[in-house]
Amino acid sequence: MAGKIKFMIDKIITSKAKGNPTIATCTRTKLILKGIAVDKYTENSPDDVTVLNKITKIAQELDVTL
């Protein structure tokens, strides 16, 4: 299923931000600092198991349920 990485990234950002654009920016920055190139992934990007595992681990650290 292509685009799962993009969906997971968006889910983390929206869950943490809850509508606050400043928190959304901070969460995007955290993902980038943890090695996830947020802008690189689109709905058509192929899913990479390594990146999916990394995002899942980051979501757990940030206390977000995917």
N, C-alpha and C positions, 0 to 999 in steps of 0.2 A: 504494500500500500504506500504509494508515494505521498509525501507531504506530512507524514506522521511527526517528523522532527519539528516542522513549522508549527503544527498543532500543539505539540508539547511546550514549545517555547512560548507561544501565545497564552497557553493555559497558565503557565508559571507567572508570567507578567501580569495577566489580568487578576489572578488570584491574590497576588501580593499587593497590587496597586489599589484594587477596589475603587477604581475611578479617579484616583489621584495621579495626575500626570508626573508629578515630581517623583513619587514612589516608583512609577513605571520606568522612568529614566534610570533611577538608581538600580532597579532590578535588572534592566538591560545591561547596565554597566557591570554588575556582579557576574552575569552570565559571560560577558566578554572577558572579564578578568579570570574566570574559571576555564577559559579556552573554547567557549562556544561562540562562533562567529554568527551572531544573531541575524544580521542582514544577508548572510550568504544563502540561507535556506528559504525556499518558497514552497507553494503548494505542489509544485511539479518536481521538486528535488527528490532524487532517489534516497531511500532510507538506508542509513549505515548503522549496523548493529552496534558498533563501538560508540558512535555518537549518541544513539538511543540509550545505551547503558549509562553513559556519562550524564546525560540530561536527567535520567531517572534518579541517579545518585544525588545530583544537585537539588532536585525537587525534594528529596527526602531531607537534605540538609536545611532547606528553606521551609520545611514543614508544609509542603504543598502536595495534595493528593491529585494524582493524574488519572 
